[in-house]
Amino acid sequence: MVEIDLSDPESSRDPATAYGAARERSAVARLVTPGIPPMWAVTRYAEARALFTDPRFALSDATFALLPTLVDAEYLPYLRTMQQMEGPAHARLRRAVSPAFTPARAAAFRPQAEAIVDAALDQVGKDRVDLVEIARPLPIEIICALLGVPEDERGPWHEFGLAVATGHGQAFVEAVPRIIDAARAAVEAARTRSDDDVLSVLARTEDGPSETEMVTLVWQLLLAGQVPALLVPNAVHALLGEGTTHPDPASAVDELIRWCGPQLLSLPRVAQEDLTLDGVAIAKGDMVSASIVGANRDPRMFDDPDALRLDRPNASAHLGFAHGPHFCLGASLARMQTEVTLRAILRRDPRLPDPDEAARRPDPGTWRLTTLPVELS
């Protein structure tokens, strides 16, 4: 049996190597760490992609078991997002909210996103800055604009984003009721508007989501919105450090997600029966996750997978947005937001200091920079 010790600092420092070594020994690895029950990771591309559509595995409330035990019962209905749903319930809600997340709507929102990012970067000095600190608030500004939250009411939302970014600590738990209350107020305000923001569109959509479902969507957006905040520093560090050349590096978002996406593991699914994967026995009730970093570096799918190739023809096949019914609803928005932010940063000619002072947080779930000092011109 192949095991990966998530408490080993090396597995967090260089997850591509850790999961890659496991992948070449087996399509399934056992993940172990003190204090947490063991779970499984599917390490190869074909098997990981299949996991997302395999009916023998299902997302469930068990995937999100920790948070509900820490939050008052009043707020629990708003924490059950589409990510926890399967089958007809998931399909109905996804259809109900999809009109607000089409590629066309993401493209239409681009000028507003560009204005938000440029305004934020214009306030930054031209000398040494920390791109992690700069990137962190940008998704919140964009989410607030998407939801129709007025600029003078966005202060608390930035506090929420910071709490979410810290993970499942006490600050995060304490922020949950405030987030839900703010989401309720945003949904109520949207019903009085005729604007083109996400909540206003959904409020006018025939057979659209219920009020509880709209509040839950806001909660989900706030959680998912942290991904670009982590991806952008990873991408800038990769572009500056790997010596890549491309006429427009910001257009290569999919290859950057494949090569340095922050998410290492998918949400775990629960085995619905006893079964075998690549000769490994999985028991009913076991938690099984797709190793995103292992799959996205699988040489069976990607030629020379450890190289960052901005012109890679099949880069969009990465699993950073999952696959199947739970393919990321906001993928078009995330791509656009990342491209806009990267392009605005690269226009300012960032350079890594010598020596490179980037630092990462040991985290078995995400590959994240804690600091990325750069010099801007």
VOGU-3710 file (C-alpha; in Angstrom, 3 decimals, decimal comma):
1> mveidlsdpe> 0,000/0,000/0,000  1,317/3,452/-0,962  1,031/6,060/1,807  1,511/9,820/1,893  2,109/11,359/5,312  0,366/14,740/5,185  2,187/15,830/8,336  5,541/15,499/6,560  6,708/19,067/5,752  8,108/17,831/2,450
11> ssrdpatayg> 4,663/16,783/1,198  3,487/20,378/1,702  6,671/22,004/0,410  6,719/20,027/-2,832  3,364/18,266/-3,273  3,918/17,642/-6,988  6,894/15,436/-6,163  5,194/13,704/-3,231  2,037/12,857/-5,148  3,999/12,175/-8,320
21> aarersavar> 6,116/9,531/-6,611  2,977/7,904/-5,220  1,254/8,104/-8,611  3,987/6,167/-10,346  3,635/3,362/-7,806  -0,161/3,166/-7,658  -3,311/4,918/-8,857  -4,499/5,017/-5,226  -2,598/6,254/-2,172  -3,528/6,259/1,496
31> lvtpgippmw> -3,363/9,694/3,141  -2,426/9,687/6,813  -1,914/12,422/9,373  -2,165/12,463/13,176  -5,632/13,166/14,571  -7,536/12,631/11,307  -8,956/9,302/10,074  -7,091/7,980/7,030  -8,563/8,653/3,611  -7,658/7,736/0,057
41> avtryaeara> -6,361/9,812/-2,870  -6,714/8,793/-6,519  -3,434/9,926/-8,016  -3,675/9,322/-11,794  -5,541/11,440/-14,310  -7,903/8,894/-15,871  -8,872/7,366/-12,539  -9,250/10,769/-10,842  -11,438/12,088/-13,652  -13,586/8,958/-13,446
51> lftdprfals> -14,008/9,435/-9,698  -16,015/12,622/-10,311  -18,719/10,691/-12,175  -18,525/7,275/-10,514  -21,891/6,534/-8,802  -20,091/4,338/-6,291  -18,774/7,536/-4,688  -20,916/10,436/-3,518  -20,545/13,793/-1,869  -22,525/13,990/1,335
61> datfallptl> -22,947/15,925/4,538  -20,099/13,812/5,925  -17,771/15,708/3,596  -18,521/18,859/5,563  -19,058/17,291/8,987  -16,883/19,642/11,059  -18,410/23,072/10,540  -22,070/22,258/11,440  -20,962/21,112/14,886  -19,528/24,566/15,564
71> vdaeylpylr> -22,273/26,857/14,223  -25,688/27,668/15,721  -28,589/25,670/14,259  -30,167/28,860/12,840  -27,417/29,087/10,234  -27,094/25,445/9,260  -29,616/25,539/6,355  -27,443/28,123/4,620  -24,266/26,043/4,802  -25,478/23,142/2,662
81> tmqqmegpah> -24,294/24,189/-0,786  -24,575/22,496/-4,166  -21,234/20,851/-3,435  -22,950/18,594/-0,904  -25,807/17,635/-3,187  -26,100/14,799/-5,658  -28,656/13,660/-8,216  -31,913/15,547/-8,949  -31,536/18,012/-6,053  -28,129/19,115/-7,299
91> arlrravspa> -29,243/19,258/-10,940  -32,308/21,389/-10,122  -30,354/23,951/-8,113  -27,546/24,090/-10,652  -30,060/24,802/-13,429  -31,632/27,508/-11,278  -28,418/29,457/-10,711  -26,647/28,774/-14,024  -28,110/31,837/-15,822  -25,908/34,068/-13,656
101> ftparaaafr> -22,685/32,224/-14,495  -22,573/31,806/-18,254  -19,364/32,553/-20,211  -21,175/35,481/-21,828  -21,918/37,023/-18,444  -18,291/36,550/-17,381  -17,160/38,313/-20,567  -19,627/41,145/-19,977  -18,275/41,594/-16,455  -14,657/41,840/-17,652
111> pqaeaivdaa> -14,518/45,670/-17,957  -15,800/46,029/-14,398  -13,247/43,500/-13,140  -10,471/45,330/-15,000  -11,479/48,612/-13,381  -11,476/47,026/-9,912  -8,035/45,469/-10,347  -6,464/48,557/-11,933  -7,846/50,795/-9,190  -6,373/48,526/-6,519
121> ldqvgkdrvd> -2,967/48,317/-8,193  -2,852/52,064/-8,816  -2,806/52,538/-5,046  0,300/50,379/-4,756  3,730/51,966/-4,730  6,260/51,310/-7,460  8,821/49,751/-5,193  8,835/46,509/-3,225  5,397/44,996/-2,482  3,941/41,692/-1,276
131> lveiarplpi> 1,758/40,278/-4,033  -0,004/37,952/-1,592  -1,322/40,964/0,309  -2,288/42,683/-2,933  -4,078/39,663/-4,393  -6,027/38,722/-1,256  -8,719/41,471/-1,308  -9,273/41,527/-5,083  -11,647/38,523/-5,239  -13,799/40,060/-2,490
141> eiicallgvp> -14,120/43,307/-4,432  -15,105/41,354/-7,525  -17,578/39,165/-5,611  -19,177/42,249/-4,054  -19,539/43,815/-7,488  -21,056/40,578/-8,801  -23,556/40,516/-5,941  -24,429/44,201/-6,190  -22,990/45,147/-2,789  -22,380/48,941/-2,827
151> edergpwhef> -18,771/50,060/-2,485  -19,399/51,823/0,829  -20,767/48,583/2,340  -17,865/46,285/1,416  -15,720/46,735/4,536  -17,261/43,795/6,455  -17,007/41,589/3,363  -13,252/42,056/3,337  -13,223/40,919/6,963  -15,204/37,853/5,902
161> glavatghgq> -12,753/37,092/3,123  -9,810/37,330/5,508  -11,552/34,971/7,955  -12,236/32,466/5,178  -8,650/32,687/3,979  -7,387/31,691/7,431  -9,201/28,341/7,189  -11,304/26,528/9,751  -9,999/28,375/12,814  -11,897/30,242/15,492
171> afveavprii> -11,986/33,482/13,483  -13,622/31,600/10,633  -16,258/29,989/12,870  -17,077/33,330/14,491  -17,438/34,968/11,082  -20,013/32,467/9,769  -23,110/34,061/11,388  -22,028/37,512/10,227  -21,480/36,212/6,699  -24,929/34,624/6,565
181> daaraaveaa> -26,609/37,734/7,999  -24,862/39,900/5,408  -25,855/37,459/2,650  -29,497/37,596/3,766  -29,404/41,392/3,594  -27,800/41,298/0,133  -30,496/38,933/-1,174  -33,264/41,078/0,277  -31,787/44,210/-1,315  -31,476/42,457/-4,687
191> rtrsdddvls> -35,224/41,823/-4,814  -35,819/45,584/-4,927  -33,379/46,228/-7,804  -33,619/45,821/-11,547  -29,848/45,697/-12,009  -27,691/43,139/-13,809  -25,782/41,753/-10,820  -25,948/38,049/-9,992  -28,488/38,279/-7,188  -30,791/40,636/-9,099
201> vlartedgps> -30,737/38,340/-12,139  -31,523/35,282/-10,047  -34,294/37,115/-8,182  -36,007/37,733/-11,527  -35,360/34,246/-12,926  -38,478/32,164/-13,431  -38,272/29,001/-11,317  -35,088/30,450/-9,850  -33,533/29,571/-6,514  -35,321/30,133/-3,221
211> etemvtlvwq> -34,188/32,794/-0,791  -32,326/30,199/1,290  -30,642/28,864/-1,829  -29,572/32,361/-2,870  -28,063/33,006/0,555  -26,293/29,658/0,298  -24,958/30,665/-3,119  -23,440/33,807/-1,596  -21,772/31,628/1,043  -20,428/29,318/-1,658
221> lllagqvpal> -19,110/32,226/-3,735  -17,275/33,609/-0,736  -15,600/30,245/-0,146  -14,750/29,646/-3,809  -13,598/33,225/-4,303  -10,464/32,548/-2,307  -9,088/30,295/-5,049  -8,061/33,189/-7,362  -6,486/34,912/-4,371  -4,210/31,886/-3,966
231> lvpnavhall> -3,760/31,151/-7,676  -2,564/34,609/-8,725  0,550/34,682/-6,463  1,351/31,086/-7,465  1,040/32,041/-11,128  3,151/35,202/-10,870  5,850/33,315/-8,974  5,824/30,593/-11,637  5,991/33,047/-14,528  8,878/34,968/-12,974
241> gegtthpdpa> 10,777/31,955/-11,737  10,428/29,395/-14,528  11,923/31,507/-17,309  8,914/31,004/-19,588  8,307/33,149/-22,642  4,945/33,807/-24,245  3,503/36,835/-26,056  0,658/36,982/-23,516  1,333/34,867/-20,405  -1,938/35,973/-18,816
251> savdelirwc> -3,857/34,144/-21,537  -2,379/30,819/-20,415  -4,584/30,561/-17,327  -5,432/26,885/-17,839  -1,775/25,850/-18,023  -1,063/27,869/-14,887  -3,953/26,158/-13,089  -2,619/22,791/-14,229  0,950/23,529/-13,160  0,560/25,579/-9,966
261> gpqllslprv> -3,120/25,547/-9,026  -3,568/25,914/-5,257  -5,996/23,032/-4,717  -4,185/19,762/-4,024  -7,166/17,511/-3,300  -10,791/17,493/-4,372  -13,601/17,430/-1,865  -13,656/13,854/-0,570  -16,397/11,524/-1,674  -17,835/8,691/0,392
271> aqedltldgv> -17,643/5,132/-0,940  -21,197/3,794/-1,202  -20,118/0,148/-1,201  -17,095/-2,074/-0,727  -15,010/-1,936/-3,896  -11,521/-2,166/-5,377  -9,553/0,574/-7,163  -6,343/-0,432/-8,926  -6,090/-3,441/-6,650  -6,641/-1,406/-3,461
281> aiakgdmvsa> -9,613/-2,387/-1,293  -11,881/0,543/-0,428  -14,479/-0,087/2,281  -18,001/1,298/2,260  -17,936/4,645/4,102  -14,286/5,395/3,306  -13,468/8,929/2,169  -11,842/9,134/-1,272  -10,451/12,281/-2,886  -8,963/13,031/-6,286
291> sivganrdpr> -5,358/14,183/-6,123  -5,600/17,273/-8,322  -1,854/17,862/-8,280  -1,119/14,213/-9,067  -3,600/14,059/-11,933  -2,539/17,389/-13,414  1,094/16,214/-13,562  0,292/12,737/-14,905  2,553/11,907/-17,900  -0,151/9,544/-19,156
301> mfddpdalrl> -2,204/12,653/-19,992  0,233/15,558/-20,345  3,522/15,450/-22,244  6,484/16,580/-20,142  4,038/17,340/-17,310  6,528/18,916/-14,901  7,361/21,657/-17,416  5,336/24,873/-17,470  4,429/25,200/-21,170  2,191/28,196/-21,772
311> drpnasahlg> 1,282/26,948/-25,251  0,279/23,454/-24,077  -2,536/22,363/-26,444  -4,511/20,292/-23,939  -4,005/22,418/-20,828  -7,759/22,955/-20,440  -8,142/19,247/-19,681  -6,779/19,870/-16,168  -8,921/18,883/-13,191  -8,554/22,145/-11,294
321> fahgphfclg> -12,254/22,817/-11,891  -13,219/19,171/-11,226  -15,286/17,307/-13,828  -18,786/16,027/-14,447  -21,937/17,307/-12,716  -19,870/19,198/-10,133  -17,623/20,952/-12,666  -17,010/24,414/-11,210  -20,026/26,599/-11,950  -17,896/29,734/-11,863
331> aslarmqtev> -15,063/28,432/-14,065  -15,570/31,108/-16,739  -15,596/33,810/-14,095  -12,494/32,403/-12,377  -10,567/32,237/-15,653  -11,535/35,788/-16,552  -10,730/37,145/-13,103  -7,335/35,441/-13,020  -6,455/36,611/-16,525  -7,450/40,202/-15,778
341> tlrailrrdp> -5,456/40,267/-12,541  -2,355/38,673/-14,059  -2,388/41,012/-17,027  -2,652/44,065/-14,765  0,231/42,848/-12,579  2,463/41,900/-15,512  1,966/45,349/-17,066  3,798/46,696/-14,026  6,871/44,574/-14,823  7,211/42,650/-11,541
351> rlpdpdeaar> 10,638/41,222/-10,682  11,637/38,775/-7,987  14,297/40,078/-5,604  17,601/38,246/-5,426  17,414/35,981/-3,542  13,803/34,977/-4,048  11,994/35,538/-0,723  8,708/33,758/-1,444  7,449/31,619/1,439  4,750/28,938/1,601
361> rpdpgtwrlt> 2,462/27,750/4,370  2,586/24,047/5,260  -0,923/22,983/4,281  -1,983/19,495/3,165  -5,005/20,848/1,303  -3,681/23,847/-0,601  -0,372/24,953/-2,097  -0,271/28,567/-1,002  2,228/31,363/-0,681  2,251/33,331/2,559
371> tlpvels> 4,470/36,054/1,097  5,638/36,945/-2,398  7,867/40,036/-2,332  8,311/41,562/-5,789  9,642/44,806/-7,163  7,315/46,763/-9,438  8,336/49,361/-11,969
//
